Amino acid sequence: MANSTQSENLAEQYESGRLKILRAARHNPRPEYLTDRGRLIHGPTPPGGSLPSTRETDLTSEEVEELIDLIVQGRHTRIPVVMPEHLRARSWQSVEDVILKLEYALGWEGAGWKVGAASQQVRQAENIPSPSPGRLFKRSIFKSPAVIPSEFFVNYRLCEFEFAYELGIDFPARDKEYTEADLRAGIECLMPVIEIGDSVFEDWYSLSGYFGGMYDNAGGAAFVTGKRHTEWVQIELPNSNIDVYVNDSYIKSGKGIEAMGHPVTSLTWMVNWVRERGRDVKAGELVSTGTCTAHTFVQPGDLVSADFTDLGLVEVRFI
């Protein structure tokens, strides 16, 4: 018990010290190698610059399996792959078909779900019609302050700063839609988090032309959790502020309103998406509700910090 208390005290001292450093640097000039998207290492296509694929028909069942095999190959070998032209189907139904089967092909144990492109800004940048579902995996969840090695990534380390919930009860599949009140009653705690995106396919913003990043688990590659907050109901989450730093240099800010107006709204959307497809969301699972700050690209060696104000600090270093 004494060791546990000592560890908690050290963690509090570390966080307090880091926040003091970051907040003091909030208005310092930003180094030239950083922009409001972090490092400009997303590939040659600019945000919103993708060229839509000419194919809009759904993938066949054989093509779904072919695409899953490509993604699994890229993830397991960490070697980028090229999506063949005949698989570049701009079909949202096919995206969902792939996502629901991908975790089993990867052989990784699920730990929850994530909402991709919850904000209109991100959907416009990636030229996609809807928020996108993705899976969280136990193997790639880290506690802040985290150190994540390169083995979890193929091409990118795209940081997104979000609010996530841990559920305290099951939400089984059923015909009736779950309401926001249902979800609020079932939340165990709120956490500030950093979700880290990646894709086995290169040139990030070109991918949306054929939904490449969406097929690839909506980009979800790793996940860093901050403090658990059980007393969160009175927090004005739409106005809750997040300040983003890379290597102690301020990058940008965001607010909870970007997650579909309120993170609970995004949570409800995600749970109902799973429900509609005949699957349960279980107690203990996490649901991340989508980026409130758009994209921040970084590389190995970078330290990424997020000041969630009263909810605390979340940090990750990439090696």
FENRABEL-V456386 format. One record per residue. N is the residue number from 0. RES is the residue in three letters. SS is DSSP state (helix for helix, strand for strand, loop for the rest). PSI is psi in whole degrees, -180 to 180 (999 if undefined). Layout:
# FENRABEL-V456386
n,res,ss,psi
N,RES,SS,PSI
N,RES,SS,PSI
This chain:
# FENRABEL-V456386
n,res,ss,psi
0,MET,loop,-40
1,ALA,helix,-40
2,ASN,helix,-37
3,SER,helix,-44
4,THR,helix,-40
5,GLN,helix,-42
6,SER,helix,-42
7,GLU,helix,-40
8,ASN,helix,-42
9,LEU,helix,-40
10,ALA,helix,-41
11,GLU,helix,-41
12,GLN,helix,-41
13,TYR,helix,-49
14,GLU,helix,-44
15,SER,helix,-43
16,GLY,helix,-42
17,ARG,helix,-43
18,LEU,helix,-36
19,LYS,helix,-43
20,ILE,helix,-47
21,LEU,helix,-46
22,ARG,helix,-30
23,ALA,helix,-27
24,ALA,loop,3
25,ARG,loop,-37
26,HIS,loop,12
27,ASN,loop,151
28,PRO,loop,145
29,ARG,loop,138
30,PRO,loop,154
31,GLU,loop,-26
32,TYR,loop,-6
33,LEU,loop,145
34,THR,strand,-174
35,ASP,loop,-2
36,ARG,loop,22
37,GLY,strand,-135
38,ARG,loop,142
39,LEU,loop,71
40,ILE,loop,32
41,HIS,loop,-4
42,GLY,loop,176
43,PRO,loop,-23
44,THR,loop,128
45,PRO,loop,162
46,PRO,loop,131
47,GLY,loop,4
48,GLY,loop,12
49,SER,loop,152
50,LEU,loop,118
51,PRO,loop,138
52,SER,loop,149
53,THR,loop,-16
54,ARG,strand,125
55,GLU,loop,-2
56,THR,loop,155
57,ASP,loop,151
58,LEU,loop,144
59,THR,loop,167
60,SER,helix,-36
61,GLU,helix,-39
62,GLU,helix,-36
63,VAL,helix,-47
64,GLU,helix,-38
65,GLU,helix,-43
66,LEU,helix,-42
67,ILE,helix,-42
68,ASP,helix,-39
69,LEU,helix,-46
70,ILE,helix,-44
71,VAL,helix,-43
72,GLN,helix,-46
73,GLY,helix,-41
74,ARG,helix,-45
75,HIS,helix,-34
76,THR,helix,-16
77,ARG,loop,33
78,ILE,loop,124
79,PRO,loop,146
80,VAL,loop,160
81,VAL,loop,129
82,MET,loop,122
83,PRO,loop,151
84,GLU,helix,-38
85,HIS,helix,-13
86,LEU,helix,-1
87,ARG,loop,69
88,ALA,strand,122
89,ARG,loop,67
90,SER,loop,115
91,TRP,helix,-32
92,GLN,helix,-40
93,SER,helix,-35
94,VAL,helix,-48
95,GLU,helix,-40
96,ASP,helix,-42
97,VAL,helix,-47
98,ILE,helix,-39
99,LEU,helix,-20
100,LYS,helix,-19
101,LEU,helix,-41
102,GLU,helix,-35
103,TYR,helix,-37
104,ALA,helix,-36
105,LEU,helix,-30
106,GLY,loop,23
107,TRP,loop,141
108,GLU,loop,130
109,GLY,strand,151
110,ALA,strand,1
111,GLY,strand,-159
112,TRP,strand,160
113,LYS,strand,145
114,VAL,strand,121
115,GLY,strand,148
116,ALA,loop,44
117,ALA,loop,-30
118,SER,loop,147
119,GLN,helix,-35
120,GLN,helix,-44
121,VAL,helix,-40
122,ARG,helix,-37
123,GLN,helix,-42
124,ALA,helix,-35
125,GLU,helix,0
126,ASN,loop,49
127,ILE,loop,154
128,PRO,loop,-11
129,SER,loop,158
130,PRO,loop,154
131,SER,strand,140
132,PRO,strand,153
133,GLY,strand,165
134,ARG,strand,143
135,LEU,strand,141
136,PHE,strand,142
137,LYS,helix,-36
138,ARG,helix,-25
139,SER,helix,27
140,ILE,strand,128
141,PHE,strand,153
142,LYS,strand,136
143,SER,loop,142
144,PRO,loop,128
145,ALA,strand,154
146,VAL,strand,120
147,ILE,strand,123
148,PRO,loop,169
149,SER,helix,-18
150,GLU,helix,-14
151,PHE,helix,-2
152,PHE,loop,154
153,VAL,loop,-58
154,ASN,loop,-34
155,TYR,loop,163
156,ARG,loop,88
157,LEU,strand,109
158,CYS,strand,134
159,GLU,strand,143
160,PHE,strand,121
161,GLU,strand,174
162,PHE,strand,135
163,ALA,strand,155
164,TYR,strand,142
165,GLU,strand,131
166,LEU,strand,143
167,GLY,loop,-11
168,ILE,loop,164
169,ASP,loop,147
170,PHE,strand,87
171,PRO,loop,160
172,ALA,loop,138
173,ARG,loop,169
174,ASP,loop,-38
175,LYS,loop,136
176,GLU,loop,141
177,TYR,loop,141
178,THR,loop,168
179,GLU,helix,-34
180,ALA,helix,-39
181,ASP,helix,-46
182,LEU,helix,-43
183,ARG,helix,-39
184,ALA,helix,-20
185,GLY,loop,7
186,ILE,strand,130
187,GLU,strand,-45
188,CYS,strand,164
189,LEU,strand,142
190,MET,strand,138
191,PRO,strand,140
192,VAL,strand,161
193,ILE,strand,121
194,GLU,strand,135
195,ILE,strand,120
196,GLY,strand,158
197,ASP,loop,169
198,SER,loop,148
199,VAL,loop,-15
200,PHE,loop,142
201,GLU,loop,166
202,ASP,loop,79
203,TRP,helix,-52
204,TYR,helix,-10
205,SER,helix,-22
206,LEU,helix,-32
207,SER,helix,-17
208,GLY,helix,-28
209,TYR,loop,22
210,PHE,loop,29
211,GLY,helix,-46
212,GLY,helix,-32
213,MET,helix,-42
214,TYR,helix,-38
215,ASP,loop,60
216,ASN,helix,32
217,ALA,helix,30
218,GLY,helix,-6
219,GLY,strand,122
220,ALA,strand,-37
221,ALA,strand,168
222,PHE,strand,130
223,VAL,strand,126
224,THR,strand,143
225,GLY,strand,-155
226,LYS,strand,147
227,ARG,strand,129
228,HIS,strand,115
229,THR,loop,-24
230,GLU,loop,83
231,TRP,loop,-11
232,VAL,loop,-36
233,GLN,loop,-5
234,ILE,loop,132
235,GLU,loop,80
236,LEU,helix,-37
237,PRO,helix,-30
238,ASN,helix,2
239,SER,loop,128
240,ASN,strand,146
241,ILE,strand,125
242,ASP,strand,131
243,VAL,strand,136
244,TYR,strand,144
245,VAL,strand,123
246,ASN,loop,42
247,ASP,loop,13
248,SER,strand,131
249,TYR,strand,134
250,ILE,strand,-53
251,LYS,strand,179
252,SER,strand,163
253,GLY,strand,171
254,LYS,strand,159
255,GLY,helix,-19
256,ILE,helix,-22
257,GLU,helix,-20
258,ALA,loop,73
259,MET,loop,28
260,GLY,loop,-33
261,HIS,loop,135
262,PRO,helix,-31
263,VAL,helix,-33
264,THR,helix,-44
265,SER,helix,-42
266,LEU,helix,-45
267,THR,helix,-42
268,TRP,helix,-45
269,MET,helix,-46
270,VAL,helix,-39
271,ASN,helix,-33
272,TRP,helix,-44
273,VAL,helix,-45
274,ARG,helix,-45
275,GLU,helix,-20
276,ARG,loop,18
277,GLY,loop,21
278,ARG,loop,153
279,ASP,loop,151
280,VAL,strand,125
281,LYS,loop,154
282,ALA,loop,138
283,GLY,loop,-16
284,GLU,loop,154
285,LEU,strand,147
286,VAL,strand,118
287,SER,strand,136
288,THR,loop,6
289,GLY,loop,150
290,THR,loop,140
291,CYS,loop,3
292,THR,loop,12
293,ALA,loop,-148
294,HIS,loop,145
295,THR,strand,109
296,PHE,strand,135
297,VAL,loop,179
298,GLN,loop,170
299,PRO,loop,139
300,GLY,loop,-18
301,ASP,loop,146
302,LEU,strand,124
303,VAL,strand,129
304,SER,strand,140
305,ALA,strand,120
306,ASP,strand,104
307,PHE,loop,26
308,THR,helix,-120
309,ASP,helix,-16
310,LEU,helix,-8
311,GLY,loop,-169
312,LEU,strand,140
313,VAL,strand,129
314,GLU,strand,148
315,VAL,strand,137
316,ARG,strand,136
317,PHE,strand,133
318,ILE,loop,999
